[in-house]
Amino acid sequence: DENNKDKDENNKDKDENNKDKNNENENNKDENKEKLIGFNLIETADVVIFMGDMNYRIRGNRKIVDSLLLQNMHEVLYNNDQLVWSMRNKLTLNGFTEPPLHFRPTYKFDVNSDVYDSGLKKRIPAWTDRILYV
């Protein structure tokens, strides 16, 4: 009986310690969030470059986008690009600039060809690899 009481007390102590650690971790997370809320990367650096495969697409269906590509209607494609639209509407990456896209969409070609995805998925061409800067 005495051994069981000791085990119970040890388990209670462990539970209390775990609760304290969990509360401490939650408090640290809250403090970090508060610090990040007031953090403005653009104001704290001389140059910020943001680049990567951002997966933004051209708004429209494949048939329309293919037609615009055939007619070299680059301006229409560009103005329907999701990233361009999001930035114009200040929904994402406020303050960043993207160099002009003076080339056709680079996503998604059939392997070793200049034919846009002719597979089952027939993915809509897009500019997915992007570079933005401040």
KAJOZI-V832430 format. One line per field, one symbol per residue. ss: DSSP state (2 for helix, 1 for strand, 0 for the rest). phi: phi as a letter, one per 30 degrees, with the letter a starting at -180 (. if undefined). A space follows every 50 residues. Layout:
ss->???
phi->???
//
This chain:
ss->02222222222222222222222222222222222220002222000011 11100001000222222222000222222012222222000000001100 0000001010000001000000000100111110
phi->.dddddddddddddddddddddddddddddddddddeddbeddcbdbbcb blddidbddkcdddddddddchcedddddcdddeddddchcahejdbcde ccadeccbcdehaccdecdddhddeaccdbbbbb
//
